[in-house]
Amino acid sequence: MRIVAFGQAVIHEPVDWPQDMRDAAAGAYAAICNFEGCLPPAGAWPVKRKTVHPAHEDALAMLGSLGITHLALANNHAWDYGHAGIVNTRAAVADAGFAAAGAGSTLKEAAAPAILNGLALIAADCGPTPDWAIAGASTPGINPLRMNRTIGLPHSDIERLREIVRETGEADLRRLRQDIGYDRPAEGEQFYHLAIEEAESPREIWRCDENDFERLAESISTARQQASKTVVALHYHHWASDWSRPPDWFVPLAHRIAEAGADAVIGTGPPFLYDAIILDGAAIAPSLGNLVFHTARGDKYDRLGHPVWKGGILVFDGERWSLRPANVPRPACHAARETLDR
C-alpha cells in the first residue's frame, strides 16, 4: 500500500505539475494534501480584509490530475468566505470525488475520518481560529485542536503586572463584568486577557485543549477500525520565532497523536519544509511546506531568504515512511491582487 502526502495547495492559476511530483504520486493508493483555500458560492463575500484565498475554479481538477485523493480542509482559509464558503467547499470537494476531512456542516462531520482506498485522513486546525469558524453541534466550521498559550514569567514580574491591573482599574472592571455575566471567570491568571503563570524565566508555554484532543483520539480509534492506515493532518500558525524550525509544541503533540494510533502526523501552515521524524512504523512531519503556492509575496520571501519553493513529500512504500524534497512550481503571474496577499 503506497501512500504519499504533499504540503499545502494555494491555487489561483493553472498548474503544470513538476515531474518529481507526478512520479511521487504515480501508483499511490492514496495521496493527501492540504487544500488551503475556499470555493465560495455565488454571492458570498469575504469576511477578512486581507489574505483571502478563493481557489481557482479548476483547482480541484488540477489536484485530481496529480492523483490527489484526500484533502485536508481544516485551515485558516477554509473560512475566508464565512460559513457559506465552508459548506460550499466541503460539498464541491465531495462532489469531485475526494475524501474530505477537517471541515463540515457540523463538528461531527468535520471531525470524522475521511476514508478512501484504505486510508483514513483526519484533519484539525491548531489555530488561531475565531470562535465562529469552529464547527459546533449544529453549525458549520473546522475541526479544532486548539493550542493555548500562557506566558511564563518570574514571580517579581507577575507581581508588577498585578499591581498594574489594580492601578488601572482593570481588576475592578473585570470583576464587574463577571458579576453581571458578560464574561466568564478566567481559568488562570491574566494580564489584559493574556494568560500568565509563574516560571523561572520568560517563556511561552503551549498546551492543547484536552477536550479537542480526546475528540481527535476518538476519531483515530474509529479510523483504525475501518482503514489500513490513519494519517492526521494538522494546520497551524503558532510558529516559532525562528522560522527555520518547527515550534517547540508540535513534536510532543505529534508524539501523543502517534501514541493514540496515528500512523503519520503531517503539518502544514509554515510555507517551509521541516525535517521529518521517522518512528518505528510511524512518521512525524512538522511541515511539508507547499505543494503549490500562488502568493503575491514571492519576491519578498526570496529577498528575505525564506525557502518557500522547496516542499516535501512524505511517502509510505508499504513498509516504511520516508521524506523526499520537491520543487514547488512558481506562479506565472504571482497572483498580484491585494486580496490574495499572503
N, C-alpha and C positions, 0 to 999 in steps of 0.2 A: 504494500500500500504506500504509494508515493504522495507526499503532501508538500506543498510549497506555500510559504507565507511571505507576502510582499508588504511594503510600508503603506503610506497614505497616498491617496489619489485626489489631487485637486485639479479638476479638468475643466478648462474653458475654451479649448480649441481642439481640432483633430490631433490625434497622437499617432506617430509612427513608432511602434514598439521596437526597441533595440533587440538585436538578435540574441544577446545573452539572456534577456528576459523571456523571449519566446522559447529558447532552449530549456530554460528552467521550468517553465510551465508545461512543456510538451510531455504528454503521457501521464500527467498527475491525476490521481483520483479526485483531488480537491485542491483548490488554490484560493487563498484568502487575501483580501486587502481591506484597508480602512477607507471607506468611501467618505471622504471629507468634503461634504458639500450638501446641497439641498436641491430638490426638484420641486419647486413650489407650483401650486395650481394657478391657473389664470386668475388674476385679480388680487393675489396675495401681495403683501408688501413687506419689506424687511423691517425687523424690529431692532436693528442696530444701525449706527451711523457710519460705521466703517468695518472693514474686514468681513465683507459679506461674500459668500461663495455660492451663487446659483450655478449649478453644474451645466455644462454643455448639454444640449438636448439629446445628443447621441452618446453621452458619456457611458451609459450602461452597455450599449452595443460595443463601444470601444473596449471596455473591460471584458466583455464576453468574448471578443475576438482574441484576446490574450489567453483566455482559458480560465478566467476567474469564475469560481463557483459560489464562494461565500463572501458576503460583505458585512463588515462591522459598521454599524451606523451610530454607535454611541460616541459622539464627539461634539465639539463646541460649534460646529457649523450645521449640524442637523437641525438646529432651532433658529437659524438665521431668518426664517420666514414664519416664525411662530408655530403654533400648534398645527395650523393648516399645512405648513411645509413638512412637518414631521410625519403627519398621516399620509400625505400625498407621496412623499419619498418612499416610505415603507411599502405602500401599495405598488408604486412603479417598480421597485426592486423585486418584489414578489412576482408581479405580473411578467417581468422579464426572465423569470426562471431562476433567480439567485436565491440562495438561502440567506435570510436577513436576520441579524441579531443586534440587540442593543438599543432599539427604539421601537415604539409602537403606540397603539391607541390606549393601552393600559400598562401598568407596571408588570402585570403578569406576562403580557405579550413581549414587552421589552426585555425582560429578564430571562425568557425562555431560551433554551439552546436551539440553534438552527442546525438541523441535521440533514445532510445530503451526502450520498456516496460514502457512507461510513464515517464521516467526520462531523462532530458536533462543535459548533462555534458559539461561544458565549462572549458577549461584548459589554463592557461597562466603561463609564466615563468617571475619572477621578477628580474632575473639576479644574478650575472653579466653574460652577454651573448655577445660574439663577434658579430659585426655588420653583418658579412657574414652568421651567423647562424639564424638570424631573417628573417622570411619569408617576401617576397615582393610581388608586384603585379604579377610578373611572375617568381619568384624564390622560391625554397623550403626553409623551415625553421620552427622555432617555433613561436607561438603566444606570443608576448611580452606584459608585463605590467611592463615597466621599472621603477625601483626606482633609483632616482638620489640623490646623497649625496653632501651636502655642509658642510664645516666645519665652525662653528660659532666661532669667536674669538673677544676678546676685541679690541677696536679701536687702542690701543697702539701696540698690536701685529700685526695688519694688516698694520699699518704704517711702522713697521720694515720690514715686508715682501715686501712691495712696494719698500723700499729702496734697498733690496737685488736684486729684479728684475731689478731695474735700474742699480745698480752697476755691476752686472754680464753680462749685455748686453742682457738679456732675453727679456726685453721690446722692444728693437730695433729689435731684431731678429723676434719677434712675429709680429711686425708691417710690416716688410719687406715681410714676408711670406703671410700676409693678402693682401698686396698691389698687389702682383703677382697673388694671387688667390689660393695658395697652401692650405691655412687654412681659415676657416670662423671665423669671429669675435666671441669671446665667448659671451654668453648671459649675464653673470655676471662676477664678478672679479675672477681671477685665480692666483694661485701661482704655476708655473710649472705644469699646467694642473690640478691642484687641486682646485676645486671651493671653494671660501671662501666668507664669509659675516660677518658683524658685529653682535656680540651678547654680552650679559653681561659677559658670562663665556664660556670657551671652551666646545663645544658640537657638536655632529653630528645632522644635520638637513636633514631629508629624505622627498622627495616629489615624487609622482608618475607622470609619463608622462601623461598629461591630454588628449592627442590625443589617447593614448593607453586605458585610462580609458573610454573615450567616445565610442571607438570601443567595449570594453567589455560590457558597458551598453546597446549598441545596440544589442549585441548577447543575453544578458539576456532578453531583450524585445521580441526578436524573439522566444527564447526558451519558454517563458511563454505563448505564443500563441499556441504552439504546444505540450506542455508536462504538466503533472500534477505537477511535481516538478523540480526545477532547482538547480543544485549544481555547484559551481565554485571552481575549484582546482587550487591553487597557489603553485608553487615550487620556492624556494628561497635559496640563500646562503649569503644573507646580514644578518648574525646572530648577536645577542647581544654578548657583551664581556663575559657576564655570560651565559653559555650555559644551565643553569637550567631554563631559562625563555625565552619567545619569544622576538624578537626585538621590540622596542617601536613603530615602524611604523606599525606593522602588524595589530593590533586590530583596530586602527582608520580606516585603509584602508578597512578592512573587514566589518566594520560597514557601510561604504559608499557603498560597494558592496551589502550588505543586503538591504540597503535602495533603491538601484536600482532594487531590485526584486528577488535577490537570496534567496533561502530557506536555503542554507547552504554554508559556505565558509570553505574549508578544506585546510590546509597547509601541505607541505612536504618539505624536504630539510635537516633540522636538523634531525639526526637519533635518536631523543628523543621524548617522549610523553610529550605534554604540556596540562594543564587543558583546557577544553572547556568552552565556554560561551554559555549558553542556553538562547535564547531570546524568546519572545512571537511569536511562530510559526517559528522560525529560529534558527540556531546554527552557532557558530564560533569555529573552532578547529584549533588553530595556528600551531600545528604539531601533526600528528597522528603517528609520528615515523616510524618504519619499519613494513612491513608485512613479508618480508624475506630479510635477509641482509647478502649476501655472500661476506664478506670482508676479506682481508688479515691482517687487523689491529685489529682483535677481541681481541687479547691478550693485545694490547695497550689500547684499550677502557676499558677493565676490570681492568687493572693495575691503570688507572687514575680515575676509578670510574664512568665512563660515562655509563648510563643505556640503552645501545643500544638494549638490548634483552627484553625490555619492550615496546610494542607498544600499540596502541589504536584502538578501533573500534567505529565509530560513527554510531548510529542506530536510524532510524526513524520507530516507530512502528505503524504509521498511524495517530497518534495524536501528538506525542511529540518526540523530539530528546533527546538522552542520550549518554553518553560516557562510555564505559567499557574497562578495561585493557585487554591486550592479551600477551601471552608469545610468543616471536619471536623464531622460530626454529634456533638453532645454526648450522652453516655449519659443515659438517663432515670432509672436507679436508682443510677448511679455505682459499680455492681459492688462493693459495700462490704465483701465478705468479706475477711478478712485474707490469705487465700491468693492473692487477686487483686491485692494491693497492689503498686503499681509506682512 
